[in-house]
Amino acid sequence: MKDIHISIEMLGGFTINVDGNRIMEQGKNSSKTWKLIQYLVAHRHKTVSRDELIDVFCDSEYADNPGGTLRTLVYRARAALAGGGLPNAEDMIESKHGGYAWNNSVSCWVDAEEFESLCSRAAGTNVGDDERLELLLRATSLYRGDFLPNSTGELWVMPLSRWYRSMYINSAHEAMELLHGKGRSIEAEEMCTKALRIDPFDEKMLGHHLNSLMDQGKNLEALEEYNRMETMYFDVLGVNFSENLRELYNQILRPGIDERVPLETVLNEWMEGADFPGAYYCDLSVFKTMFQIESRSVPRSGRTAYVVRFDTKNEPNSRGGGVMKQLGMLIPRTLRMGDLFTRASPSQYMLMLHSLTYEDCKMLVDRIMHGLDSKYLTKIIGTSIKPIKPIM
């Protein structure tokens, strides 16, 4: 057999490369021929028995002649490899010892194997932090996505996919801790961005991402990311952020001030981004703080202030749409720039209104209700208007 080197990628897709040139790539619609090749590569360090392959690939409709069905499938797999341009393709799937095996006499590199090896080496007890970090960075760079994503419906793929994803997430977390400790915030941000594309609901990784942005002085970007992800958690999972993330939110809002910077410069920086039209959206914890401040200032200012709440029917399948999305668009356009609003739960909005009478608040609520599409009016369970009472 001609000396060649085969490299096979199984993370994020399935491709076969020969001497650096891609010759085969699985599309979204994969046949059993592709899946047999994948299975033999995934188990290439053993001979897979015919009984095992029949159990995996031969449906009950072929029960009369499962052996013949398997032989036909192997023939087609060899033909597919040959058709892709693999030299001596007929020899790559060997028949031996009552089963079939991938031919390991040909030089072959598999990304999933290399990924697992690097993660295992990084977990060694005799590895220093610098070496551990480099091993983790190499490992996580290999993870382009889930294991065989176009074959996830296969029962044998599912546990391996979960295994590799878990290994990647754990490695990314460990690498993040080391990058943060070394002040390598740019690399940390890049790793978090990739990890959150793979698992957007990993709160710990989101915390790392926010920290990496703050470490670079990108507090405005961190705030935008926090608000975007908070909305996604509400819409998709119907849950609030943890206390740890809420504390990070407070840190985003109160970055340190260089004592050498003139006060006017500081105030001008704070004004950046504050001139957007409409009411101000804030996190629930900030809304609570502003409520407490307002309750302390009401006796001195003499002005009135009210809190309004919109209660809606929970819509777990709205996928970010529905009545809550409409309210989220109407409220900031209807309120004044000095007013506040927050999403208090997956099915509630709360508003803080200043210098208005109770009748004014009712008119404002009616204006918002009239702005809703008629199909959403029945989704509003009720509205409440309560004055902010002064602290005595």
N, C-alpha and C positions, 0 to 999 in steps of 0.2 A: 504494500500500500504506500502511495506517495506520502512523504512527510508533510503534514499540514498541522495547523493549530486551529482548533475550534473554540470559540467563545460563545456561551449561551446566556442570554439574559432572561430571567424569569420574574424579576421584581418590576412591576409596572407594565408588564407586557411579556411577550414571548418572541424572541428573535434568535436566529442562528447566524453567526458570523464565521467566515473562514479567512484566516490570515488578514484579519482586520476589515474584511469586506462583508457587508450584510447580504446574505443570500436568501433568507427566508424570514418572514414576519407574519405573525398570526393576526388576522383581522378580527372584527367583532363576532362574526359568525364562524365558529370553528366546528370542524367535523370531528368524528371519532378518530380519524387518522391523526389529526393534530394532537388530540388528547392522549392517544397511545404514545406518541413520541414524547410528549411532556411527562407522562407517567414513567417511562423508562429512563428519561434523564433525571427525574426527581429521585429515582431509586437506582441510580446507575452503579452503585457499589455492591449490588447483589444481583443474582439471577432471579427474575420474577417468575414464579411457577405459572403454568398454563391455567391451573384452577383459579389462581388469584386474578389473572387477567380476564378470564371468562366471567368471573363474579363481578368485576368492575365494568367491563365493556360490552358484554353480550346480554342483551335484554331477553326477557322470558319468551318473546316472540320467536327467538332463534333456538329455543330449548331442544328442538329435534336434532340439531347439528351444531352445537356451540363450538366444537373443535374446528370445524370447517369455517365457521364465521370468523374465528380468531385468526386462522391462517390467512384468510382473505384480507383481514384488517392489517396484519403484519406486512403482507405483500404491498398493499396500498401505501403504507407508511414508508417502506423502502423506495417505492416509486416516487412518492412526494419528495423525499430527500434528494433523489436523483434529479427530479424535475427542477428542484431549486438550485441545482448546480453543485451539490456536495460531491467531491471526488470519491469514487469507490463506495457510493452510498449503500449498495447492497450488503456491504460488510459492516455497516455501522450498527445494525440490529442483528445480534448473533442469536442463533438457536442452539441451546446447550442445556444439558442436565434437566430435560423435561420442562424447559421454560425459555424465556427470552431475556436478553440483557443488552444494554448499551455497550458498545465496544470501547473499553477503557485503554486499549493499547494505543489509541490515537490521542494525542495531546488535547486535553479538553479542560476549559475553565468555565465554571458556572457561578454567576454573581451571587446566587442565594447561598451557595456553599462558602464563598469568600466572605460574605457578610456575616454569616454565623461564626466563622473562624475568627474574624476580627473582634466580634463582640465577646467571644469566649476568651481571647487573649487579653482584652481590656479588663475582664473581670478577675484576672489573675492576682494573687496576693502579693507577688513580688514585683509588681509593676508600679513605677513611680507616676506621679500626677502628669508630668509632661508627656511621657510615653503613652499613658492611658488616654489622654486627651487626643493625641494624634491618631491612635487606633480607633477611637470613637468617631472622630471626624472622617476617617477613611470609610468606616463602616456605614455611617449615616449617609455619606455621599453616594453609596451604592444603592441605597433604597430609593428607587424612583417611584414607587407606588406599591400597592398590594400584590401579593404573590398570585401570578396568573389571573389577572383581573377579568379576562374574557372567558374564564372557565370556572368562575366562582360557584356555578350551580352544581359542580361535581362534588359528591360527598367527600372524596379523598382530598380535594383542594381546600375545603373549608377549615379544617383544623390547622393545616399548614399556614394558611393565610392569616389566621388569628395569631398563630405562634410567631410568625415573622413580624407582624405589625406590633405585637406586644414587645418583642425584642427591640424593634426600632424606637418605640416611644420611650422605653426605659433607658436606652442608650442616649437618646436625644436629651432626656432630662438630666442624665449624669453629665453629658458634655456641656449642657447649659450652665450647670453649677460651676464647672471648671472654667469655662469661658468668662463667666461673671467674676470669678475670683481673680482672674488674670487681667481684667479690664478690657477684654476683647469684645466690646459691645457691638461693633459692626458685624462681626461674624455671628454673634449671638442673635442679632436681629434677623440675619439671613436664615439661620437655622430654624428660628421660631416661625418665620413666614412659611417655610416649607412644611414644618411639622403640623401647623394649623390647617394647611391645605389637606393634609392627610386625615387629621382628626380635629375638626374645628371646635369640638366641645370638650377639649382637654383644658380644664381650668388652670391647672398648674402651668401648662405651657403658655397659656394666655398671660398668666402672671409674669413669666419670664419675658415674654414679648414686651409687655408694658414697661418692665424694668429696663430692658435693653434700650428702648426708645428714650426713657427718662435719663439714662446714663449718658446719652448723646445730646441731651438738652432738647429733645423733640417732644416736649410736653403737649403741644397742640396735636401732633399726630397721635400721641398716646391717648389723648382725650377722645379724638375721633374714633380710634380703634375700640376704645372702651364702650362708647355709645353704640357703635355698630354691632359689636358682639352682644351687648346687653339686649338690644332689640332682637337679635337672632335667637338668643336663649329664650326670651319671652315667646316669640312666634313659633318656634319649633318644639321646644321642650316644655314651655309653660312654667318655667322656674326662674327664681331670682338668683343673682350672683351670691357667692359665699361672702362671709364677713372679711376674709382675707382680700378678696378682690375689691370690696368696698373700701377697705383701708388704703389699697393702692390708688383708688380714685381720689381719696383725700390727699395723698402724696402728689398726685399729678397736679392738683389744684393749688398746692402750696410749695412750689419749687423754692430752693434756697436763693437768697438775694446776695449778690456780691456787694459788700459794704463800700466798695470803691466806686460803684455806679451811682451817678446822681439820681435823686428821687424822681425828677422829671422824666428821665430816661426809663426808669422802672415803670412809672405810670403810663407812659406812652406804649411800652411793650404790652402792658396789661390791657390796653385799649384795643390792641390788634385782634380782629375777629369779633369784636363786641358790637359792631354796627350792622349786624344782620337784621332784616325786618322781622316784625312780629314778636311774640312772647319768647321768653327765655326758657329753654328746656334744661332740666337738671336731674341729677340722680335723686332717688328717694331720700337718701341720707342727707343730701344738701337741702332738699325741700324741707325736711324736718328741722334742720338747723335754722333755715330762714324763717320758719314758723315760730321757733322759739325766740329768735331775735325780734320778730314783729310783735309777739306778745309782750315783750319787754318795752318796746318803744311806743305802743299804742297810747298808754296813759299820757306820755309827754307830748306826742305829736298831735293828739286830738283827732287824727284821721281814722276812718273806718277801714277795716280789712276783713275779707271773707275767704273761706275755703269752699270750693265747689268740687263735688265728686260725681263722675259719670260711672255708673255700674252697667255692664253689658253681660249678655249671655256668653259663657265660655265657648270659644270656637276652636277646639283642638286641631281640627283639620283644615283651618283656613290658610295655612302655609304663608303667614305674614300678610294676608289680605283681610277682607271682611271689615266689620264695623270698626275695629280698633285701628286699622290702617286709615280709614276715612277720618276718624276722630283725630288721629295724629297729624293729619294734613290740615284739617279745619281749625283746630284750636289755635295754633300759632298765628294763623292768618286773621283770626277773629279778635284775639286779645291784643292789648297794647304792649309796647316794648318793655315797659316796666313790670309787667305781670310775669308770673312763673307758672310752669306746669310740669308734671312728672307722670310717668307711667308707674302707678303704685303696685300693680299686679298684672297678670296676663289679661285681665278683663276690666281693669279700672284705670281711669285717668283722674288726677287731682289738679286743681287750679288754685292759685293764690292771687286774689284781686285786691287792689288798693284803691282807696279814695272813691269808692262807689257806694251807693245805697243798696239796700236789699232788692228794691225794685229794678235797679240797674243790672244787678247780677242775674235776676230772672230774665230780663230782656236779652242779656248776652247768651244765657243758656238756650233760650228760644231760638236765637239767631243760629247757633251751632246746630240745633236740632233741625231747623229748616234747611240747612245746608247739606244734610245727609241724604243719600239716595233713599227713595221710599222703601226699597227692599230691606234697608237696615234699621228702619224705625222700630220694628218689632224686636230688634236685638237689644234695644236699650231697656234695661230692667227698671231703672229709675235714676233720678238726680237728687243730690242733696246740697243745700247751701247753709253754711254755719258761720257765724261771726267769729273772728279771733278775739278771744277774751283776754283782757290785760292781766298780767301777773300783779297781784295785790301785795 
